[in-house]
């Protein structure tokens, strides 16, 4: 039986060299990403417990999804570019105030359908980041499906001295 393999004959063919180069090109970024995609808090010596079985570093990581979603920044960047594309197709939303502070605004994408339902979207972001415009990409399916789409903006919790009630009140008033 004749073998035509670089490992069998001890010779490196052009096909074998190309396959090796492709394997290294594909594997290197994956291996680098895997090493950068640690899930959870940074390695640390466990400190005193502050809540249940969490030390402060673990509790902080539990509060901020980025510790468990290492590609979160790339995902958010994609939301933003998709939202820009949605605005290009649908036009800019109507921006209306629902309260006295600068952040208390709604972004409204209207559908031409009569008596249309309204989809109200309160964005995520660990109560710390993002804004309504980052999530405009969601509007297109609702608008084309015959519903108005309204995205709310509200204060990040760190701008409300850590008081979630401020945010809850803003979202309630916006709705």
C-alpha positions as CSV (number, residue, x, y, z in Angstrom):
1,X,0.0,0.0,0.0
2,X,1.4,3.4,-1.0
3,X,1.0,6.3,1.4
4,X,1.1,9.9,0.2
5,X,1.5,11.7,3.5
6,X,4.2,14.0,4.7
7,X,4.4,12.2,8.0
8,X,4.7,8.8,6.3
9,X,7.3,9.7,3.7
10,X,9.2,12.3,5.8
11,X,8.7,14.8,3.0
12,X,6.6,18.0,3.2
13,X,4.3,18.5,0.2
14,X,2.9,21.9,-0.8
15,X,-0.5,20.6,0.3
16,X,0.9,19.6,3.7
17,X,2.6,23.0,4.2
18,X,-0.6,24.8,3.2
19,X,-2.7,22.7,5.6
20,X,-0.2,23.4,8.4
21,X,-0.2,27.1,7.7
22,X,-4.0,27.2,7.7
23,X,-4.2,25.3,11.0
24,X,-1.8,27.7,12.7
25,X,-3.7,30.7,11.2
26,X,-7.0,29.4,12.4
27,X,-5.9,28.0,15.8
28,X,-3.7,30.9,17.0
29,X,-6.5,33.5,17.4
30,X,-8.8,30.8,18.9
31,X,-6.2,29.8,21.5
32,X,-5.5,33.5,22.3
33,X,-9.2,34.2,22.7
34,X,-9.7,31.2,24.9
35,X,-6.9,32.4,27.2
36,X,-8.5,35.9,27.3
37,X,-12.0,34.6,27.9
38,X,-11.7,33.8,31.5
39,X,-15.2,33.5,33.1
40,X,-15.8,35.0,36.6
41,X,-13.7,37.2,38.8
42,X,-10.0,37.6,38.3
43,X,-7.9,34.9,40.1
44,X,-7.5,36.1,43.7
45,X,-7.0,34.8,47.3
46,X,-10.5,34.4,48.7
47,X,-11.2,37.2,51.2
48,X,-13.7,37.5,54.0
49,X,-17.3,36.6,53.0
50,X,-19.5,39.6,52.5
51,X,-22.7,37.9,51.1
52,X,-23.5,34.2,51.2
53,X,-20.3,32.4,50.0
54,X,-19.0,35.4,48.1
55,X,-16.1,37.6,49.0
56,X,-16.0,41.2,47.7
57,X,-14.3,40.3,44.4
58,X,-16.8,37.6,43.7
59,X,-19.8,39.7,44.6
60,X,-18.5,42.6,42.4
61,X,-18.1,40.1,39.5
62,X,-21.6,38.7,40.1
63,X,-23.0,42.3,39.8
64,X,-21.1,43.1,36.6
65,X,-22.0,40.8,33.7
66,X,-18.7,41.5,32.0
67,X,-16.9,39.1,34.3
68,X,-19.1,36.3,32.9
69,X,-19.4,37.6,29.4
70,X,-15.8,38.3,28.3
71,X,-16.9,39.2,24.7
72,X,-19.5,41.7,26.0
73,X,-17.7,44.7,24.6
74,X,-17.6,43.1,21.2
75,X,-21.3,42.2,21.4
76,X,-22.2,45.7,22.5
77,X,-20.2,47.2,19.6
78,X,-22.2,45.0,17.3
79,X,-25.5,46.2,18.8
80,X,-24.3,49.8,18.2
81,X,-23.4,49.3,14.5
82,X,-26.6,47.3,13.9
83,X,-28.5,50.1,15.5
84,X,-26.8,52.6,13.2
85,X,-27.9,50.5,10.2
86,X,-31.4,50.3,11.5
87,X,-31.6,54.1,11.8
88,X,-30.3,54.3,8.2
89,X,-33.2,52.1,7.0
90,X,-36.0,53.4,9.3
91,X,-34.8,57.0,10.0
92,X,-34.1,58.5,13.3
93,X,-36.6,57.9,16.0
94,X,-38.7,60.7,17.5
95,X,-37.1,61.6,20.9
96,X,-39.5,62.7,23.6
97,X,-39.1,63.7,27.2
98,X,-41.0,61.9,30.0
99,X,-39.4,63.8,32.9
100,X,-37.4,66.8,33.9
101,X,-33.8,65.5,33.7
102,X,-31.8,65.3,30.5
103,X,-31.6,61.5,30.5
104,X,-35.4,61.1,30.9
105,X,-36.2,60.6,27.2
106,X,-37.9,58.0,25.0
107,X,-36.9,57.0,21.4
108,X,-40.0,56.2,19.4
109,X,-40.1,54.3,16.1
110,X,-43.6,54.5,14.7
111,X,-45.2,52.0,12.4
112,X,-47.7,53.2,9.8
113,X,-50.2,50.6,10.9
114,X,-53.4,52.0,12.4
115,X,-54.3,51.1,16.0
116,X,-50.8,49.6,16.4
117,X,-49.7,48.0,19.7
118,X,-46.7,49.5,21.5
119,X,-43.5,47.6,22.4
120,X,-41.7,49.3,25.3
121,X,-38.1,48.3,25.7
122,X,-36.0,49.0,28.8
123,X,-32.4,48.3,27.9
124,X,-30.0,46.3,30.0
125,X,-26.4,47.1,30.9
126,X,-26.0,46.0,34.6
127,X,-27.7,49.3,35.5
128,X,-24.3,50.9,34.7
129,X,-24.0,51.2,30.9
130,X,-25.7,51.4,27.6
131,X,-28.4,53.7,26.4
132,X,-31.6,53.4,24.4
133,X,-29.9,54.1,21.0
134,X,-27.6,51.1,21.5
135,X,-30.7,48.9,21.1
136,X,-32.4,50.5,18.1
137,X,-31.5,47.4,16.1
138,X,-34.5,45.7,17.8
139,X,-37.0,48.3,16.4
140,X,-37.1,47.2,12.8
141,X,-38.8,43.8,13.3
142,X,-41.5,45.4,15.5
143,X,-42.1,48.4,13.2
144,X,-42.2,46.3,10.1
145,X,-44.5,43.8,12.0
146,X,-47.0,46.6,12.7
147,X,-46.0,47.7,16.3
148,X,-44.6,51.0,17.5
149,X,-41.2,50.5,19.3
150,X,-40.3,52.7,22.2
151,X,-36.8,52.5,23.9
152,X,-36.4,54.2,27.3
153,X,-33.4,56.0,28.6
154,X,-32.8,56.3,32.4
155,X,-30.0,57.2,34.8
156,X,-27.2,54.7,35.4
157,X,-27.3,53.5,39.0
158,X,-23.8,55.0,39.7
159,X,-25.2,58.5,38.8
160,X,-28.1,57.9,41.3
161,X,-25.7,57.2,44.2
162,X,-26.4,53.5,43.9
163,X,-30.1,53.9,44.5
164,X,-32.1,51.6,42.2
165,X,-35.3,53.3,43.3
166,X,-34.4,56.3,41.1
167,X,-34.1,54.1,38.1
168,X,-37.3,52.2,38.9
169,X,-39.2,55.5,39.3
170,X,-37.9,56.7,35.9
171,X,-38.8,53.5,34.1
172,X,-42.3,53.5,35.7
173,X,-42.9,57.1,34.6
174,X,-41.5,56.4,31.1
175,X,-44.0,53.5,30.7
